[in-house]
């Protein structure tokens, strides 16, 4: 019987707390002067120099943030967690993109991993939080959210979403150690080009994007399954075509 165990993946987002300040709100068109400064400080010690009124701020664990940096902080482990790490640069969206995409596909990833359980065998499904990792020869900073199917002999399957800080528009989908897909979400492409997209089209594009991510994960898991069968049968050659083919 499979058991699901998840680690905390998102900081708890609470309703805004009243704060007595005299800063004008940064929100365009807002005339309020009760703005509280965004408390985001990146790994270089730089502060977000914005302030937000009670209507436009977001409060997370008693700290005030602008909406952009609230998205970054809420994707990471709790600020009080032993897993907490230094925050990315002020203008970097890597962890928030990882967190957002992961939340949208979470249930479907569990479904795909559960399908990999052999009949009558047990396993444990584990979700790792958004975590800072280092990738490539240059050990570049990147953010990763992972799902694991563990068996009695170790990790049976591992799926992850990775976004590097050097390119915080591109997501990399991995199954095990293999990259099975790399793509830029459509809403980011539109933002870069300055496009205006009607809600129905935006929703359709997002659904297609998430399905493409899930399809690549399914292909990667199928490839791992085929390799496992070949190894079990003692064959010398692996099946042709990689996970991303």
N, C-alpha and C positions, 0 to 999 in steps of 0.2 A: 504493500500500500504506500502510495506516495504521500509525503508530508510536505506542506508548504511552510517555509520559514522565511520571513522577510526582515531585513534590517531597515531601520528608519532611513528613507531616501529623501525626505523633504523636511525642511524646518517648518515648524508650526506657524501658520499665518493667522494672526489674531486681528480683531477689529481695531481700527485706529484709536489711539489713546490721546486724550486732550493734553496739549503741551502749551505752556505760556511762553510765547516768543513775540518778537516784533519784526520778523522778517517778512517781506512781501512774498507771496506765493509765486513760484516759478511758472506755474501752469498758465499758458497763454489765455488771456481774457479774464483771468481770475483777479478780483480786486481785493482779496483778503490780505491782511497783514499779520495773520497769526501763524505764519509759516515756521515750521521747525526744520532745521538743517538736516539733509540726508546724512546719515552716520556712516555711509560706506567709506572705508579706507582700504585702498588696494595694497598689494604686496610691496609696493615701493613707498608706501606711506603717504600717497596722494589722496586727498579728500575729494568727494563729490561736492562741488560748490553750487548746490541748489537747495532750495527750501520749499516746503510744501505745507499747505493748510490742512486742517482736519478732514476736509472733503477729498483732497487729492493725494494725501500721503498714504503709505502702507506701513503698518507696524508689525514687526516680526520679533518675538521674544523681547518685547519692551524697547526695541530699537526702531527708529524712524528711518524709512528709506524712500527714495523716489521709486516709481513703478519699475523703471528699467533695472535698477540694482536690486530691488526686491525679487525680481525674477531670477537674478544670479544667486542671491543668498538662499532663497527658498528651494533651489535645486540641490543645495549642499546639505551635508549632515548638520544637525543642530549645532549652534555655536558653542554649546556646553559639552558636545561630544568629544571623545578622545580622537575621533576621526577628522575633526575640524582642521582645515589647512588655511594657509594664507590665501587671501582673495585675489582673483585675477585683476589685471589692469583695468582702469576705469572704463575704457571703451571696449572691453572684450566681452563677448556674449557666449563664449564656448560652453561653460557649465549650464547656463540657462537653456541653450539649444538642446544639449544632451538631456537635461531634465524634462523639457517639454515633449520632445519626440518620444522619450521612454514612457512617459505617462500615457501617451495616446495608444501605444502598442502593447502595453504591459500585459493585459489579459490574453491577448492573442499569442504573445511569446510563451506564456505559461502553457497554453493549449498545444503549441507546437512541441514543446519539451516533453509534455506528458505523453504525447504520441510515441516518443522514443523509448518509453519504458517497455521492456520485454514482458510478455505475458507471465504473470505470477511473480515477477521480480519486484523488489522494493526500491525506493529511492527517496531522495530529499531535494525539494526545489528550494533554492536559496537566491534571494535578490540582494546584490551588493549595492550600496548607495553610490551616488555620483562621487567619483574619487579622482584626485590628481594622479596622473601617471606620467611617465617620460618615455618618448618614443623615438625610434630612428637612431642612426649613428650619432647625431648631434644631441641626443637626449633632450628633445624639445618637449616643452610642457603641453599636456593634453588632458582632457577630462573624459572619464569613462563611466558608463553605467552598465553593469553586467548582471546576467541571469545564469544560474548554474543548476545542472541536474547532477547531484552527487549519488554515487552508488557505494556499496560496501568496500569497493576497491579504489575509490577516489572519485575524481571529477569525470563523469561520463560525457557530458556536453557542456559547453560554455558559449553563450551568445553575448555580444556586447555592442554598444553604440559609442563611438569615439569622435570627439571634435578637438582638433589641435588649436592652440591659441594663435599660432601663426596664420591660420586660415579658419576663422570662426564662422564661416558660411557653409563649409563642407562637412557632411557627416560621413563617417566610415562605419560600415556594418561588418562585423567580424563573427565568424563561427569558429571556435577554437582559436588557433593562431592565424587563420586565413582570412584575408579581406575578401568579402563576397560582393560588396557594392560600395560605391562612393557617389554621392549626389548632393546637390544643393537644393534645399526645399524651395518650392515655387514661390512662397510668400517672401522669401529672402531675395530671390531673383527679381521679383516685382519691386521690392524696396530699393534695390540697387539701381534699377532702371527708372525709378520714379513712376511706375505704372499705377493706375487706378483700376481696381478689379471689383466687379459687382459681387455681392455676397454669395450668390448661387454659384458663380464660377469659382470663387475662392474655396468654397466648401468642396466642390467637385475635385479641384486640383489637390486639396489636402488629402482627401480620401484616396485618390490615385497614388499620391506620394507614399502614404502609410502602407498601402497595399503593396507597392513596389518594394518597400523595405522588408515587409513580411515574406514576400515571395523569395527574396534573396536569402533570407534566413532559412526558409524551408528547403531551398536548393542546397545550401551549405550543410544542413543536417542530413539531407539525403546522401550527399557526397561522403560525409563521415560514415554513415551507415554502410554504404557500399564498400568503402575501404576496410571497415571492420569485418565485413563478410569475407572479403578477399584474404585478409590476414588469417582469419579463422580457418579458412580452407587451405591455407598454406600455399597460395598461388604466388608466383614470383612477380607478376606485373600488376600494377594498379589499373583501375578502370580509366579509360580515356576521358579527358574533359575535366576541367577544374570546377570548383564550386561556383565560380562566377560565369561559367560558360553559358 
